[in-house]
Amino acid sequence: MDRITQKDLETLVAVINDLTGSPMTKLMRVGDKVAVCTGHFYLQYATGGGVELQRALSNLHRETISTGGYTMKKELYHWMSGFIAGIKL
C-alpha cells in the first residue's frame, strides 16, 4: 500500500472498536444532551498533518493510545495493524 488515506485509518479504527467491544460512535444523545461514548477509539488530527489514535474516557478526558504522539498516516496505519494483530492473539 503506497498511500494511506484517512478512510484507510478510519477502517482500522472501526475494526479496533469492533474487536474490543467499544462503541462505534463517539457521541450519543441522552435526552436533550450529547455525551461522549466512553471507550470509543477515534483519530485525532494535529494542524501540521499528524494523526494519533485516542480513546474517549469521559466528556472531558481522553487517552492517547498510539505511541510517539502525532505521526504520519502511514506510520499510524502500521502501528494500528500491529495493535489489531495483538488484540487477535
FENSULKA-V228915 format. One line per field, one symbol per residue. ss: DSSP state (H for helix, E for strand, C for the rest). phi: phi as a letter, one per 40 degrees, with the letter a starting at -180 (. if undefined). psi: psi as a letter, one per 40 degrees, with the letter a starting at -180 (. if undefined). A space follows every 10 residues. Layout:
BEGIN
ss->???
phi->???
psi->???
END
This chain:
BEGIN
ss->CCCCCHHHHH HHHHHHHHHH CCCCCCEEEE CCEEEECCCC EEEEECCCCC EEEEEECCCC CEEECCCCCC ECHHHHHHHH HHHHHHHHC
phi->.cbcbccdcc cccccccccc gcdcbcbacb gbbbbccdgc cacbbccchc aacbbcbacb babccccggc acdcccdccc ccccccccc
psi->hdhhiddddd ddddddddde fiieidiihh beihihhheh iihhiideei iihihhdade iiihdiieah iidddddddd ddddddde.
END
